[in-house]
Amino acid sequence: MIAKVDQSEIFSELKYRTVIVIIITLLLLLFSGIGISWLYNNRQKNIYRKLLETGTALQESEVKYRSLFENAEVGMYRSKLDGTAILSVNRKLCEIFGYTESEMLDNPATICWANPKHATNG
């Protein structure tokens, strides 16, 4: 007796397994993408958190510096390296020279050196 086997009957198991492999592959790709996305987002959060902490620390440091500069009991100023402009002066320096802060900032010649070589670290 000869049994007739239909072609779809032969390949049905192969089709079933192929569909299962494709589904598993797609699920692996999906979960890999989700995992990579989670890692990326986590890393970005850490970067922004560190940036925020650094910015906060910088602001605190600037507040400390400004407080020390402004409340110092010695005259202090900041100028450009070439001495062409005064960038900031503290209260005590204004008292010593008898000028207001704006007068000091507008006129860099208010800081006069007894020996001009000292102005250039010479």
C-alpha positions as CSV (number, residue, x, y, z in Angstrom):
1,M,0.0,0.0,0.0
2,I,1.3,3.4,-0.9
3,A,0.4,6.3,1.2
4,K,0.2,9.7,-0.4
5,V,1.9,12.3,1.7
6,D,0.9,15.9,1.1
7,Q,3.7,18.5,0.8
8,S,2.2,20.7,3.5
9,E,2.2,17.8,5.8
10,I,6.0,17.3,5.3
11,F,6.9,20.9,5.8
12,S,4.4,21.7,8.6
13,E,6.9,20.9,11.4
14,L,9.6,22.9,9.6
15,K,7.3,25.9,9.2
16,Y,6.3,25.6,12.9
17,R,9.9,25.5,14.0
18,T,10.9,28.4,11.7
19,V,8.1,30.6,13.1
20,I,9.3,29.7,16.7
21,V,12.9,30.6,15.8
22,I,11.8,33.9,14.2
23,I,9.6,34.8,17.3
24,I,12.5,33.9,19.7
25,T,14.9,36.0,17.6
26,L,12.6,39.0,17.5
27,L,12.0,38.7,21.3
28,L,15.8,38.6,21.8
29,L,16.3,41.7,19.6
30,L,13.5,43.5,21.5
31,F,14.9,42.7,24.9
32,S,18.4,43.6,23.8
33,G,17.1,47.0,22.5
34,I,15.3,47.6,25.8
35,G,18.4,46.6,27.8
36,I,20.6,48.9,25.7
37,S,18.1,51.7,26.0
38,W,17.9,51.3,29.8
39,L,21.8,51.3,30.1
40,Y,22.0,54.4,27.9
41,N,19.3,56.3,29.9
42,N,20.9,55.2,33.2
43,R,24.3,56.5,32.0
44,Q,22.8,59.8,30.9
45,K,21.1,60.2,34.3
46,N,24.5,59.6,36.0
47,I,26.2,62.2,33.7
48,Y,23.5,64.8,34.4
49,R,23.6,64.0,38.1
50,K,27.4,64.5,38.2
51,L,27.1,67.7,36.1
52,L,24.5,69.1,38.6
53,E,26.7,68.1,41.6
54,T,29.7,69.8,39.9
55,G,27.7,72.9,39.1
56,T,26.4,73.1,42.7
57,A,30.0,72.6,44.1
58,L,31.2,75.3,41.7
59,Q,28.5,77.7,42.9
60,E,29.3,77.0,46.6
61,S,33.0,77.6,45.9
62,E,32.3,80.9,44.1
63,V,30.1,82.0,47.0
64,K,33.0,81.2,49.4
65,Y,35.5,83.0,47.2
66,R,33.3,86.1,46.9
67,S,32.7,86.2,50.6
68,L,36.4,85.9,51.4
69,F,37.3,88.5,48.8
70,E,34.6,91.0,49.8
71,N,35.1,90.6,53.6
72,A,38.9,90.6,53.7
73,E,40.5,93.1,56.0
74,V,43.2,93.7,53.4
75,G,42.8,95.6,50.2
76,M,42.6,93.2,47.2
77,Y,41.8,93.6,43.5
78,R,41.8,91.5,40.4
79,S,43.1,92.9,37.1
80,K,43.9,91.7,33.6
81,L,47.4,90.2,33.3
82,D,48.7,93.2,31.3
83,G,47.3,95.6,33.9
84,T,45.1,97.5,31.5
85,A,41.9,97.0,33.4
86,I,40.8,96.3,37.0
87,L,38.2,93.5,37.1
88,S,37.1,93.7,40.7
89,V,38.1,95.4,44.0
90,N,37.0,94.7,47.5
91,R,35.6,97.1,50.0
92,K,38.8,97.5,52.0
93,L,40.8,98.6,48.9
94,C,38.2,101.3,48.2
95,E,38.5,102.5,51.8
96,I,42.4,102.6,51.5
97,F,42.4,104.6,48.3
98,G,39.3,106.7,49.1
99,Y,37.5,105.8,45.8
100,T,34.2,104.1,45.1
101,E,34.2,100.7,43.5
102,S,33.0,102.2,40.2
103,E,35.7,104.8,40.2
104,M,38.3,102.1,40.8
105,L,36.9,99.9,38.0
106,D,36.7,102.8,35.5
107,N,40.3,103.9,36.0
108,P,43.0,101.3,36.1
109,A,45.6,104.0,36.9
110,T,44.2,104.2,40.4
111,I,46.5,101.2,41.2
112,C,49.9,102.9,41.0
113,W,53.2,101.0,41.6
114,A,56.1,102.7,43.3
115,N,58.3,100.6,41.0
116,P,56.7,99.9,37.7
117,K,58.8,96.7,37.3
118,H,56.8,95.2,40.2
119,A,53.6,95.5,38.1
120,T,54.9,93.1,35.6
121,N,56.5,90.7,38.1
122,G,59.9,91.9,36.9
